[in-house]
Amino acid sequence: MARILWSKIREALVSVLPVALIVVLLNLTPLVDFTQRELVVFSVSALFLILGIGLFNMGADLAMTPMGEQVGSGLTRNRKMRILLSVSFIMGVIITVAEPDLSVLATQVKDAMNGTVLIWAVGIGVGIFLLFSVLKMVFRQNLSRMLMFFYMMLFALASLVVINGNADFLALAYDSGGVTTGPITVPFIMALGVGIASTLGGKDSAENSFGSIALCSVGPILAVMALGISLTGEIQYKVPGYSIEEGLGENFFPTILHTMEEVANALGMIILIFAVLQLIFLKLPWRRLVRIAVGIVYTFLGLVIFLVSVTIGFMPIGYRIGTELANGNKWLLLLFGFLIGMVVVLAEPAVHVLNRQVEEVTGGTVTRKSMMTALSLGVGISILLSMLRIVYDFSILYYLIPGYFISLGLSFFVPKIYTAIAFDSGGVASGPLTSGFILPMAIGACMVLQGEGKILSDGFGIVAMVAMTPLITIQTLGFRAIVTRRMRAKAAMRRILQKDDGQIIRFM
């Protein structure tokens, strides 16, 4: 087990190192001048981030994925639809409410609206759409058609939010869809889908197992938009205090204890549900339960270390980079956004879980390398476009409406499995490092270029962009696979015909 853990830490090192190097190299230019204290804290945080990701990935393999698969397959074998749907809804709500990513977002907008209301609205949204996801798998419904219908609902609700005078609320609503699919939610929900689809069987079981994350990302957006329609009056937003000194001062130990409490709550909910199902339906042997228990410990330690490192070391540095670059050359802000976007996705814990599961379920047809390349390009482009929006101050709908129409349009031309993987990837790519490093950077840039009053409309929305662009890049990967396959088939047919012609000539 020690050898496996070391391999996970080495993977994490490769993921985090590019982000850390870009930040350190940026300090060597005249653009940003970090204090020695900031550099030391950031460097130490990066080291702990590597350890946290390694421990988390180990825990996901030992506990989160097996638990999700066992729950999905166990409930499906039970053949009681009412129990399957009820448990899915309850799990969706409880896991989301306890998701640390959502708490990070709620904390950053607490001056704009009630954080508790936001968290529960998002949780109920995820619960309802996890239920829809299970129904999709059981009745083998077309994911593209479902997504088309629900996104039409989203755009219709968006128009009502604008008419109601809360257009600034749109970016926050779309961001909520990205942050809910965090490091705890993703492995469990994806494995739940694999367990249900594999038990149901059929030729399309691999394709049927994907799409849960995509649908669960829609529910929070609808829920938060409904809140936006009901709100009256002007929404105020106040920038939180982003500083290294604040994180290392008297708030250091409270931050650690608060993070431990959040992670314990999230994992505790999953453990409680799993324990009840184990007693009633699953009946797993003790050896497997011990392995899962060890994995839960790894997951807990990994997430606590990861989230504390992001809060203390990455949030303040992200905000500082945004303000410094915005005060300098705006075009360098766009370039840096593209570069940091390409590498920051490498350090998202849930991305590695997704890539590994995609490669396993597709039997190597979609490789980890191709997935990571498509995700990196997509996230890099999304950050660049988000920074462009901050510079020129225009609505996020100018991106989201054509972006989702292109994504949904592509779904009719590429293999269905690529569509399912693409929409799942969008939710996974927008993880805690996006909300804990990229979002503060966008807020810092917006604070300088547009002022505090525009942060809710221009600074937010970056998580939504990170969730959208992989839909296009990964489906483009699928489209390229079709073209390549057809070209190879034509070339093979041409060789056969040439061979047949040669045989005819020799015979004559």
Buried (B, 14 or more C-beta within 10 A) or exposed (E): EEEEBEEBBEBBBEBBBBBBEBBBEBBEEEBBEBEEEBBEBBEEBBBBBBBBBBBBBBBBBBBBBBBBBBBBBBBBBBEEEEBBBEBBBBBBBBBBBBBBBBBBBBEBBBEBBEBEEBBBBBBBBBBBBBBBBBBBBBEEBEBBEBBBEBBEBBEEBBEEBBEBBBBBBBBBBBBBBBBBBBBBBBBBBBBBBBBBBBBBEEEEBBBBBBBBBBBBBBBBBBBBBBBBEEBEEEBEBEBBEBBBEBBBEEBEEEBBEBBBEBBBBBBBBBBEBBEEBBEEBBEBEEEEBEBBEBBBBBBBBBBBBBBBBBBBBBBBBBBBBBBBBBBBEBEBBBEBBBBBBBBBBBBBBBBBBBBBBBBEBBEEBBEBEBBBBBBBBBBBBBBBBBBBBBBEEEBBBEBBBEBBEBBBEBBEEBBBBBBBBBBBBBBBBBBBBBBBBBBBBBBBBBBBBBEBEBBBBBBBBBBBBBBBBBBBBBBBBBBBBEEEEEEEEEEEEEEEEEEEEEEEEEEE
